[in-house]
Amino acid sequence: MAGRDESTLHDLTLLGNQNTVYDYSYNPNLLESIDNLHQGRDYFVKFNCPEFTSLCPQTGQPDFATIYISFIPDRKLVESKSLKLYLFSFRNHGDFHEDCVNSIMMDLVNLLEPRYIEVWGKFTPRGGLSIDPYCNYGKPGTKFEQMAEQRLFQHDLYPEKVDNR
């Protein structure tokens, strides 16, 4: 199996950078990609971000969530440090939970053009109500378009036991 060499990493500006700047305002330009060396295979890549924060656009109160991102890559993967900094950039961003989750998905679709992606936000309750938006995307004209429809219709048929809120 071929490994990565400098030529596959030359576009990365954040990984290994000791002078990281944290952007506190929503910034999709932080996202960086690397080549998928396993394009001939379908496989999931999953990220869990248990420390996601954003702000309510009306009250300015903080909202906290675990963001789950799962995708089947095509030609590109998201570089994980850039993803962390991107998710961190929501810290002072005022938007509703549904908007944050959809923005994350669409920013990753625009960057990666994945075969399939889903993003699920598990927000902690405020005022006795938690909101858990889910969205997904399958590449049009492929089997992943049908997969997206099936997973959307069935994603919450068996709700998990919630013991962390």
LINKAWO-V81874 format. One record per residue. N is the residue number from 0. PHI is phi as a letter, one per 30 degrees, with the letter a starting at -180 (none if undefined). NEAR is the number of other C-alpha atoms within 12 Angstrom. D_CENTER is the distance of its C-alpha to the mean C-alpha in whole Angstrom. Layout:
n,phi,near,d_center
N,PHI,NEAR,D_CENTER
N,PHI,NEAR,D_CENTER
This chain:
n,phi,near,d_center
0,none,5,28
1,d,8,27
2,c,12,25
3,d,14,24
4,b,11,26
5,e,10,26
6,d,11,26
7,c,18,23
8,c,20,21
9,d,16,23
10,d,15,21
11,d,22,19
12,c,21,20
13,c,26,18
14,d,24,18
15,i,14,21
16,d,11,22
17,d,8,24
18,c,9,24
19,d,15,20
20,c,17,20
21,c,21,18
22,c,21,17
23,c,21,17
24,b,23,17
25,e,27,13
26,b,25,13
27,d,28,11
28,d,21,14
29,d,33,13
30,d,34,10
31,b,31,13
32,b,34,13
33,b,30,16
34,d,27,18
35,d,27,17
36,d,20,20
37,b,21,20
38,d,17,20
39,d,12,23
40,b,13,21
41,d,19,18
42,a,20,16
43,c,20,13
44,c,26,11
45,b,21,9
46,b,26,7
47,b,23,8
48,c,26,9
49,d,21,12
50,b,23,13
51,d,34,11
52,b,37,13
53,b,36,14
54,b,28,18
55,d,24,19
56,d,18,21
57,c,12,24
58,c,13,25
59,i,16,23
60,d,19,22
61,d,26,19
62,c,35,17
63,b,32,15
64,a,35,12
65,c,29,11
66,c,38,7
67,c,30,7
68,b,36,4
69,b,33,7
70,b,36,9
71,c,37,12
72,d,35,13
73,c,32,16
74,c,22,17
75,b,27,14
76,c,37,12
77,d,37,9
78,d,30,12
79,d,25,10
80,d,26,12
81,d,32,11
82,d,33,7
83,d,33,9
84,d,31,12
85,d,35,9
86,d,44,8
87,d,32,12
88,d,29,13
89,d,39,12
90,e,30,15
91,c,26,18
92,d,30,16
93,c,25,18
94,a,27,16
95,d,28,16
96,e,38,13
97,d,26,13
98,d,27,13
99,e,42,10
100,d,36,8
101,d,27,9
102,d,30,9
103,e,41,5
104,d,36,6
105,d,25,9
106,d,30,8
107,d,39,7
108,d,35,10
109,d,22,12
110,d,28,11
111,c,28,11
112,h,27,13
113,d,38,12
114,d,37,14
115,a,39,12
116,a,44,9
117,b,42,8
118,b,40,6
119,b,37,8
120,c,39,9
121,c,33,13
122,d,36,15
123,d,28,18
124,d,18,21
125,b,17,23
126,i,9,26
127,i,9,26
128,b,12,23
129,c,21,20
130,b,25,17
131,b,31,14
132,d,30,13
133,b,33,11
134,b,35,11
135,a,39,11
136,a,37,12
137,b,31,15
138,e,26,16
139,e,16,20
140,i,13,23
141,b,16,22
142,d,17,21
143,d,26,18
144,d,21,19
145,d,19,21
146,d,25,18
147,d,29,16
148,d,22,19
149,d,17,20
150,d,22,17
151,d,24,16
152,d,15,20
153,c,14,20
154,d,21,17
155,b,16,19
156,d,10,22
157,b,9,22
158,e,9,21
159,d,11,20
160,d,8,23
161,c,13,21
162,b,6,23
163,c,13,21
164,b,16,21
